[in-house]
Every structure is written in structure tokens, then in C-alpha cells.
Amino acid sequence: MDNGMVTRVVRNTLVIFSGQILGRLLDLWATLLIANAYGEIGYGRFSFAIAFVGYFAILTDLGFNMVFVKALVRQKKRNEILLGSMLLVKMLLLAISIGLAITLISLSNYPLDTRQLVWIMAIALIISPKFPSIRLVYEQLFQARLQMEIPALLKCLDGVLLVGLVYCMIYFGQPLQSVMVAYVCSNIPGLILIMVVVGRMIRPVARIDFPQMIALLKQGIPVTLLGIFATLIARIDVLFLSIWRSEIEIGYYSAAYRLTEALRVFPTAMMLSLYPLIVSVTSKDKSPADVITSGLKPLLIIIVPICIGTTVWADEIVLFFYSPAFLPAGQSLELLIWTELGFIFTVVFSQTLIALDQRRSVVIVSGVMFLINLTLNFMLIPRWGYLGATMGTVATEMVGIIGYGIYIRRLTGWRFGHNIRPLLPAFGCLGLWIWLAGSYSIGVGMAGSVIVYAGGLWLTRGMTSDELSFLTRMLIRKHDAEYKV
């Protein structure tokens, strides 16, 4: 086993987790500052602007992002040509996307303040790593090479700058539009730095390799549809709330959603390291079933206790992060937290299917999820508002688990019961304890939960030491010995 490979993948995984967690926490901190300073209406407008611009991020992607990483992994000698071509194509797509976003919001009947926020936010399509931007193209080079230290550090820099700028805007009593400018501009130093670093590593060729880009586009068509469905599933409820309800309800829903969304750092970071390895495994006609199990188990051990505890102490959590005006968001948080359980399965399953070149399957499941989400939003939001949006989101994620699970079992032999059953006794013990301790303070309940949960895992051997160290003992060894990238 190559110790250099071991060290590189372990370091890459640790950096991704720590960097993304810190970056997400800083971003959440800035968002909480904005919500508490500008209230439900201001935060509702701010959230709508981000969601609206997110619709047009689909056009800047066109499925390139996922297949681009695969191309970088499999065509190392052509990285300069690939990077240069992708940057030029991305610039063209960005010009179209930003123009459409600004034009459509300008022609709408939304309040002037809301339109101004969208105009400013549209610039983030160029520089923000949260969108398929120019900066994300550079980051994908590091992802393909399992060298995520620099992108992770730069995201932390983004977060520090964002919190500092938002503090300044609030302290000096600036309007929400100035805060949005700070939100966007905090990404500029990171973009400049990553361009400088990449420029020292390789020199992108300033021309478009049309045959290569057309080939990637053809591969990416199913991923494009997937991106459309995923974006609409994630953001269509905000649009419907803006049409049928009010900005206050957008504020409530976004407040709860923002807290749950912060947990997505775990599966996202996991897949950034696992995806190149899954690609290498599948390229040798090996089943990724063991990879799926080893990726899912640690994520479930982390997320399930959070879901159970949040459901019981939702109001206390909302009051801890937000002002009392946001207390109605607790009703949404009780249910919305369970979408993160569904997200874990859908992100791991869908990216595994893409690595298996089963993009059609991913599109089918995502299309079904979108239709169900759209139908439920039409039925529930006019009557129940943000709570209806919450119910629709949860139901959609559960459908995703079933749909993706059917394809994964058929293609890899992976079975939910066989692989997840060992964790169920510990989950049951934890749920019983939290139900009994629900009347106690959140501090006492959480302390007891840690003891009960850890004891349950240990007694039932829900997670073995080999599985906890899968990155160094299983995936890395197999990857190094059999499936060299």
C-alpha cells in the first residue's frame, strides 16, 4: 500500500469535513445576523433573492460540473485543455444566465427592494462557490486531484469576511441591499486567490475544445435534467410562497430550512472525497456496494440523533438562534429536519448511479420527485402556507429514498436491511430516551442522549472500528491496490 496515497486521501477527507463545517457555520452565523437584524420580512426578501437567482444557476451548469470531474480524473494529461475550455464555456453561460435573471426580475411585479436584491445577487453566479460559477471550475481541479486543502481554506476565508462585513453593515445601520453587496463581495478574494494558485499549477489553454465540450455536454444532458429537478425541488416552494402567501412566511420557512441545510455539509463533504474513488472502482467493473455502506453508516450515526432531538426541542432551538419573532418556524423545523435524512440517501445513491453511468435512472427518480413536490406544493401551500411547503419537502425526500434505493439494489446488490439494521437498536434506545426526557431541559436531555446513544452503539456493535476507519482501512487500500485513478 502506498503510504503517500493513504496520507493524501485521509488529509483530503479531514480537510473537506473541517473546512466545510467551519465555512457552513460562518455562513450560518452571518445569515442569523441578517435574520435577527432585519426581521421576518427582510429575511424573507433576502431568502427569495437567493432562491430566485438559484433558478438560473441551472443554465451555468448544463450538467458539466459532474462530468467535468470525471474527465479531469480520467484525462490527466489533458487537464490544461479541459480547464481552459470549461472556463470559456462557463463565461458564455454566465453571461446568458445573469442577463435572463436581471431581465425577468425587472419585468416582474415584485417590490423594488426585492428586485434590487436579485440584481445584486445575480453577480454571485460568477464568483460564489455556492453556485456552478467560475470559481467552482477551479475547485473541481483540486477535487479531481484529492487536494481540497486550498478550496477549504478559501471557503473559511469567505466566511470570516462575510461575518465581518455583515457585522459592519448592521452596526452602521445600512439597508438590506448593502448587506447583499457584502454577501456577494465576500467571495471575491477567494476567487482571486484560487485563480493565482491554479495558474501556478497548470496553464489553462485559452481555446475551446469543441469535440470534448460537445462530448461532455452529451454526457451531461441527464445531469442537466437532474439539476433542473433538484433546483426546482429545493426552491419552487419559496416561489409559491411568494405568490400565494407572504414574505413573512418565506422568512419562517427559510429560518427553519437554513438550520437544517447546514447539516448537508456532512454528506456533501463525504461525496467530494468518495466520488473520485467510486469512479475509479466502477471503471474496473467492481461493485461499489461496500463504498455505499461505509459512506452511509457514519452519516446516519451523526444525522439520526440530530433529527430526533430537533423534533423534540424544535422551539428551544429556534429561540436559541433567532429572535422570538421567528418562533413559528419551530413548527416547520420539527418536520423539516427529517429531509436531511432523505438527503443523505439521495446524494449518496444518486452520485453512485452517475458514477455507474446510470444517469437516466437518476433523472427518472428526480423527475418523479419533482412532480410529487410540485403537486404537493399546489395542494398544500395555498391552505397551510409554510407548513404545507414543509410537508411537501419531507414527503418528496422520502420518495427519493425509495426510488433511488430500488435502482441501487438492482445494480449493486446493496440492501437497506442488511446494512442498516445493526444501527436500529441504538436508534430505538435514543428515541425512547429523548421521548422520556422531553420534559427536561435541552441540556440534560442532550447529555443523557449522548450516553444512551453511545452505549447502544457499543452494546449492539452498530458500528465496528473497521467501518469507522473505512477511509484508511478499506477504501484507500482497495483504491490503491486495485483501482488506481
Secondary structure, DSSP 4 states (H G I P E B T S, - for coil): --HHHHHHHHHHHHHHHHHHHHHHHHHHHHHHHHHHHHHHHHHHHHHHHHHHHHHHHHHHHTTHHHHHHHHHHH-GGGHHHHHHHHHHHHHHHHHHHHHHHHHHHHTS-S-HHHHHHHHHHTTHHHH-TTSS-HHHHHHHHHHHTT--HHHHHHHHHHHHHHHHHHHHHHHTT--HHHHHHHHHHTTHHHHHHHHHHHHHH----SS--HHHHHHHHHHHHHHHHHHHHHHHHHHHHHHHHHHHS-HHHHHHHHHHHHHHHGGGHHHHHHHHHHHHHHHHHHHTT---HHHHHHHHHHHHHHHHHHHHHHHHSHHHHHHHHS-GGGTTHHHHHHHHTTHHHHHHHHHHHHHHHHHTT-HHHHHHHHHHHHHHHHHHHHHHHHHHTHHHHHHHHHHHHHHHHHHHHHHHHHHH---HHHHHGGGHHHHHHHHHHHHHTTTS-HHHHHHHHHHHHHHHHHHHTSS-HHHHTHIIIIIHHHHHHH---
